[in-house]
Amino acid sequence: MFGSSKKTTEAVNSRDLEGKVAVITGSARNMGRHFAEILSACGADIVVHHHSAGSAADAEETARLVEDKGAKALITSGDLSDPSNVRAVFAAAKEAFGRVDIVINNAGMVLKRAFTEVTEDEFDRAFGTNTKAAFFTMQEAARSIEDDGRIINIGTSLLAATTGMYGVYAGSKAPLEDFTRALAKEIGGRGVTVNTVAPGPIDTAFFHGEEDEHSTAYLANMSPQGRLGRVDDVTPVIGFLASEESRWVTAQTIFVNGGFVAR
């Protein structure tokens, strides 16, 4: 596990999400786990979603970390590229907690492949996870979320980069920006905000699964600070967007990348 759970919650000094319920897709490990930690440290109960049996043990560990913060955790699973599984996650949240206040649309897959080498199956899986699942999670969030709720999509800073090898990954994340603007307009009258957070390269297993020593060093040096991002560089932004204080921030794509790219 990369990043520090202690650092993730060090800056949390209030329980301003007490009584709130957060659905976090793809929260068995990596950034999703840390999002669950910081929101539970602020008092929110957490719906921990994971994909399948292979991530069940990790999901149980996330739930334990949530409960260690004094919050409640519910574990759900399913392939969210099937909209029926999306509906089941929200139905389980409503049955267990009676409400949904925060949705972090975090489930995703990364693919690093030359444009000419991407297979149809790889294309379908990437767009199924990063585009279709994200859309239907936002749709169900819009139907289920309480007034003054928060929907936070996790994108990528590659949306502002000119780079090879990540065409399908960045391309399948790109629709999040338009989804975000459209949904923010449609449900903003209820006080619900919708934003996308676009991290740069973050020091997690999700990132390292596609990179080698040389590409990691290159990407680290693209930041003026000469390092990869850490999870605790991103979690304060998530904590803010989940809070009441973010009520005037909506329809935005927020880049969190230490100057890796700018737009």
C-alpha positions in Angstrom: 0.0 0.0 0.0 1.4 3.4 -1.0 0.7 6.6 0.8 0.1 7.0 4.5 -3.2 6.5 6.3 -2.0 8.7 9.1 -1.2 11.5 6.7 -4.6 11.0 5.0 -6.4 12.0 8.2 -3.9 14.2 10.0 -5.5 17.4 8.8 -9.0 16.3 9.7 -10.1 18.3 12.8 -13.9 18.1 12.7 -16.8 15.8 12.3 -18.7 18.0 9.9 -19.9 15.0 7.9 -21.6 13.4 10.9 -24.9 11.8 9.8 -23.9 11.8 6.2 -23.6 8.7 4.0 -21.0 8.3 1.2 -21.0 5.8 -1.6 -17.4 5.3 -2.9 -17.0 3.1 -5.9 -13.8 1.2 -6.3 -12.8 1.8 -2.6 -11.1 -1.5 -1.8 -7.6 -0.1 -2.3 -5.5 2.7 -3.6 -7.0 6.2 -3.6 -10.6 4.9 -3.0 -9.6 3.4 0.3 -8.0 6.7 1.4 -11.2 8.6 0.3 -13.1 6.3 2.6 -10.8 7.0 5.5 -10.9 10.7 5.3 -14.7 10.9 4.9 -15.2 8.5 7.8 -12.8 10.5 9.9 -15.1 13.5 9.3 -18.0 11.4 10.5 -19.6 9.9 7.4 -20.7 6.3 7.1 -19.3 4.6 4.1 -20.6 2.3 1.4 -17.4 0.4 0.3 -17.8 -0.9 -3.2 -15.4 -3.3 -4.9 -15.5 -5.2 -8.1 -15.4 -8.9 -7.4 -14.2 -11.8 -5.2 -10.6 -10.9 -6.0 -10.8 -7.6 -4.1 -13.1 -8.8 -1.3 -10.3 -9.0 1.3 -9.1 -5.5 0.5 -12.7 -4.2 0.8 -12.9 -5.8 4.2 -9.7 -4.0 5.3 -11.2 -0.7 4.0 -14.3 -1.4 6.1 -12.2 -2.1 9.1 -10.3 1.2 8.7 -13.7 3.1 8.4 -15.0 1.4 11.6 -11.8 2.3 13.4 -12.7 6.0 12.8 -16.0 5.4 14.6 -18.1 5.3 11.4 -20.2 2.5 9.9 -19.3 0.6 6.8 -21.3 -1.5 4.3 -19.5 -3.6 1.7 -21.0 -4.0 -1.7 -19.7 -5.5 -4.9 -20.3 -5.8 -8.6 -19.2 -4.9 -12.1 -20.6 -1.4 -12.5 -20.5 -1.6 -16.3 -23.8 -3.4 -15.8 -26.2 -0.7 -14.7 -28.2 -3.2 -12.7 -25.2 -3.6 -10.4 -25.0 0.2 -10.0 -28.7 0.3 -9.0 -28.0 -2.6 -6.5 -25.2 -0.6 -4.8 -27.5 2.4 -4.2 -30.4 0.3 -3.2 -28.2 -1.4 -0.6 -27.0 2.0 0.7 -30.6 3.2 1.1 -31.7 0.0 2.8 -28.7 0.1 5.2 -28.5 3.8 6.0 -31.7 5.4 4.6 -29.9 8.0 2.6 -27.0 8.9 0.3 -25.3 12.3 0.6 -22.0 11.9 -1.1 -21.0 9.9 -4.1 -17.3 9.4 -5.2 -17.3 8.0 -8.7 -13.8 6.4 -8.3 -14.0 2.9 -9.9 -11.7 2.8 -13.0 -9.1 0.9 -15.0 -5.9 2.0 -16.5 -4.5 0.9 -19.9 -1.2 1.8 -21.3 -1.0 0.6 -24.9 0.1 1.9 -28.3 -2.9 3.1 -30.3 -2.2 0.5 -33.0 -2.1 -2.3 -30.5 -5.3 -1.8 -28.6 -7.7 -4.8 -29.0 -11.4 -4.5 -29.3 -11.8 -6.3 -25.9 -9.4 -3.8 -24.2 -11.3 -0.9 -25.8 -14.7 -2.2 -24.6 -13.4 -2.9 -21.1 -11.9 0.5 -20.7 -14.9 2.4 -21.9 -17.2 0.0 -20.0 -15.5 0.8 -16.7 -14.3 4.4 -17.2 -17.2 5.8 -19.2 -20.3 3.6 -19.1 -20.0 2.7 -15.4 -19.2 6.3 -14.5 -22.2 7.6 -16.4 -24.7 5.2 -14.8 -23.2 5.8 -11.3 -23.8 9.5 -11.8 -27.3 8.8 -13.1 -28.2 6.7 -10.1 -26.5 9.3 -7.8 -28.7 12.0 -9.3 -31.8 9.9 -8.6 -30.8 8.9 -5.0 -28.8 11.7 -3.5 -30.2 14.0 -0.9 -30.6 17.7 -1.5 -27.3 19.6 -1.0 -25.4 16.4 -1.8 -22.0 16.1 -3.4 -21.0 14.0 -6.5 -17.3 13.8 -7.1 -15.9 12.1 -10.2 -12.3 10.9 -10.4 -10.7 11.7 -13.7 -7.1 12.1 -14.9 -4.7 15.0 -15.6 -3.9 13.2 -18.9 -7.0 15.2 -20.2 -4.6 18.2 -20.4 -1.5 16.3 -21.6 -0.2 15.5 -25.1 1.1 12.0 -24.6 1.2 8.7 -26.3 0.2 5.2 -25.1 -2.7 6.4 -23.0 -5.2 7.2 -25.7 -7.9 4.7 -24.6 -7.4 5.5 -20.9 -7.6 9.2 -21.3 -10.2 9.0 -24.0 -12.5 6.9 -21.8 -12.1 9.4 -18.9 -12.6 12.5 -21.1 -16.5 12.2 -21.1 -16.5 12.8 -17.4 -16.0 16.5 -18.0 -19.1 16.8 -20.1 -21.1 14.5 -17.9 -20.1 16.7 -14.9 -21.2 20.0 -16.5 -24.5 18.6 -17.8 -25.5 16.9 -14.5 -24.4 20.0 -12.4 -26.8 22.1 -14.5 -29.6 19.6 -14.3 -29.6 19.0 -10.5 -28.0 22.2 -9.2 -31.3 23.6 -8.2 -31.4 21.1 -5.4 -28.1 22.3 -4.0 -26.2 19.3 -5.3 -22.7 20.0 -6.7 -21.0 17.9 -9.3 -17.3 18.1 -9.9 -14.4 16.1 -11.4 -11.0 15.8 -9.7 -8.2 15.0 -12.1 -5.1 13.8 -10.4 -1.7 13.5 -12.0 0.6 10.5 -11.5 0.0 9.2 -7.9 2.3 6.9 -6.1 -0.1 3.9 -5.8 -0.2 0.3 -7.1 -2.8 1.5 -9.7 -0.1 3.8 -11.3 2.9 1.4 -10.9 1.1 -1.4 -12.6 1.6 0.3 -16.0 5.0 2.0 -15.5 8.6 0.9 -15.2 11.6 2.6 -13.4 12.4 4.9 -16.4 8.8 6.1 -17.1 8.2 6.6 -13.4 11.3 8.9 -13.2 10.3 10.8 -16.3 6.8 11.4 -15.0 8.1 12.4 -11.6 10.4 15.0 -13.2 7.5 16.5 -15.1 6.4 18.1 -11.9 8.2 21.3 -10.8 8.7 19.5 -7.4 10.3 16.6 -9.0 8.2 13.8 -7.5 5.1 11.8 -8.0 1.9 12.8 -6.2 0.9 11.2 -3.0 -2.6 10.2 -2.0 -2.5 12.8 0.8 -2.0 15.4 -1.9 -5.5 14.5 -3.3 -7.5 13.7 -0.2 -7.8 17.3 1.1 -9.4 18.3 -2.1 -11.9 15.4 -1.8 -12.6 16.4 1.8 -13.3 20.0 0.7 -15.6 19.0 -2.2 -17.6 16.7 0.1 -18.1 19.5 2.6 -20.7 22.2 3.0 -17.9 24.8 2.3 -17.7 23.7 -1.4 -21.3 24.7 -2.0 -20.3 27.3 -4.7 -17.9 25.0 -6.5 -19.7 22.9 -9.2 -19.4 21.8 -12.8 -15.6 22.1 -12.5 -12.6 19.9 -13.4 -10.0 20.4 -10.7 -6.4 19.4 -11.6 -4.4 18.1 -8.7 -1.0 17.3 -10.1 1.8 19.5 -8.7 2.2 21.3 -12.0 2.5 18.1 -14.0 0.3 19.7 -16.6 -1.8 22.9 -16.6 -4.8 24.1 -18.5 
